[in-house]
Amino acid sequence: MAATADPRLPDLVGTDTIVFVLVAGVILAWGLVLGVWKYHGIRTSPDRTAHLYVDIAHRAALLYSFATLVLAALVELSSFPTVVNVVAAAVPVVFFVAAIVSYCVHGALRDTDNQFVDPTPGTYAFMIALIVGEIGGVVVLIAGVVARLA
C-alpha cells in the first residue's frame, strides 16, 4: 500500500488505488452516457433498437468499469512494488478504453455489425496484444496478492 501525501485523504489506501478507482468511475460515467446514446437509438429507429455497436459499447463500458474496480482492489492488495502494480493494471485498462472507443466508432459510423468480417489492418495483432495484456496484467496482480499471503 502506497501512503498518500495528501492530508485530506485518509491513509487507508494508496494513491495508486485511488487513481484506479477514479478511472473506474470515469468509465462508469462514460457507460451511463453511452446508455443515453443507446436509448436515443431505441427511441428513433424504426425497429426500436440501437445500433449493435452502440449497445456493445454501452454494456462493455459498464462491465469494464467494474473490472477496473477489481483491478484497483488487486493493486491495493498486491505486495509488488507500486510501479509493477500500476503497469499491470494500466495495461488492461488501456485495452478496455481502446475497445470501448472502437465500439463507439463502429456505432457512430454504423459501418458493420461484426468488426471481424472485414477487419482493418492490425486487428488481429491488436487482439493478440489485448489477450496477452489483459490476462497478463491480471495474473501479475493476482500473483502480487498471493505473494502477500505467502
N, C-alpha and C positions, 0 to 999 in steps of 0.2 A: 504494500500500500504506500503510495507516494503521498507525503504530507502536503497539505495545501498551505500556501504562503499568505493567502488572503484571510485576514481575521474575521471577515464576515461569514466565511464558510466554515462549518464545523469540521474538525479533523477526523470525521468518520469515514470518509472515502477520499481517494486520491484525485488529484486534478485530472489525471488521465481518464479515470472512471467518469468524472463529471462531464468531460468533453464528449465521451461516447453516449452518455445519457442525453445530452443536448442534441447530438446528431440524431439519435433515435427519435427525439421529439420533433425535430425538423422534418425527418422522413415521414413521421406520422401526420404532421400538418399537411405535407405535400400530398399524402394519400387522401386526406379529407378533401382537399381542393380538387384532386382528381375525381373524387366522388361527385362533386358538383358538375364537372365536365361529363361524367357518365350519366348523371341524372338529366342533364340538358340533352344528351344524345337520345336517351329513352323518351323524353317528352317530345322531341321534334322529329324523330324518324318515323317513316310510315309504318314500319314493322315494330315500333316501340322497343327497339334495342339500341344500345350504344355500339359503336364500332368495337369489334373484338379486342383490338389492342388498347383501346381506352379502358375497357373492362379489365384487361390483364394488368395494365399499368396501375389502376386503382387498387386491385387486390394485392399485387406484388408490393406496392408501397406500404400498404397496411401490414402485410406479413414481414417485410424486411425491417420495418420499424421495431417490431418486437424481437426479431432476430438480432438487431443491433443492440437492443437492451440486454439480451442474453450475453452478447459479446462484452458489454460493459461489465456485467457481473463477473465474467471469466477474467477480464482484465484485473478487476479488483482482487480476485481470489488467487491469481497466479503468483507463484514465487519467483518467476523470472524477472530480470531487470525491466524497468519501465519501457525502455526503447524496444525491447523484444516484444513486449505485450502490445505496445501501440502499433508497431508494424504488423504484427499478427492479426490484430483487429481491423486495422485500416485497410488491409488488402481486400478482405471480403466486403467491407463497406463500400469501397470504391467500385467493386463489381456490382453490388446491389444498386448503387446510384446509376452506373452505366446501363444496367438492364432496364431500369425504370425510364431513363432518358430514351433508350431505344424503343421501348413500348410506346412512349409518348409520341415520338417521331412517326412511327407507323400508324398510330391512331390519328394524328393530325393530317398526315398525307393520305390516309385511307388507301394505301398502296398494296396491301397484302392482308391475307388472313393467316399466313404462315410464313414467317421470315426465313425459313429454311428451304422453301420451294425454289426460289431464285436468289440465293444468298449473295451478298456483296463480297468482294474480295476481302479475305481476312476473317470472315465469320467463323470458320471452323477453328482457326488458330486462336481467335478470341475465346471460343467456347472451351478449348483445352486449357488456356490460361485461367479462365474463370473456374473451371473444375479444380485445377491444382491450387489456385489461390484461395478460393473459398474453403475447400476442405482442409488444405494445409494450414491456413490461419487458425481455423477452429481446433484442429488437432494440436497445434502448438500451444494454444491457450489451455486446452484440456490437460495436456502434459504438464503445464505450469501449475495447475491446480492439484493434480496428482502428486507432483513433486513436493508441493507444500504439505500434503498429507503424510508423505513418507518420512 
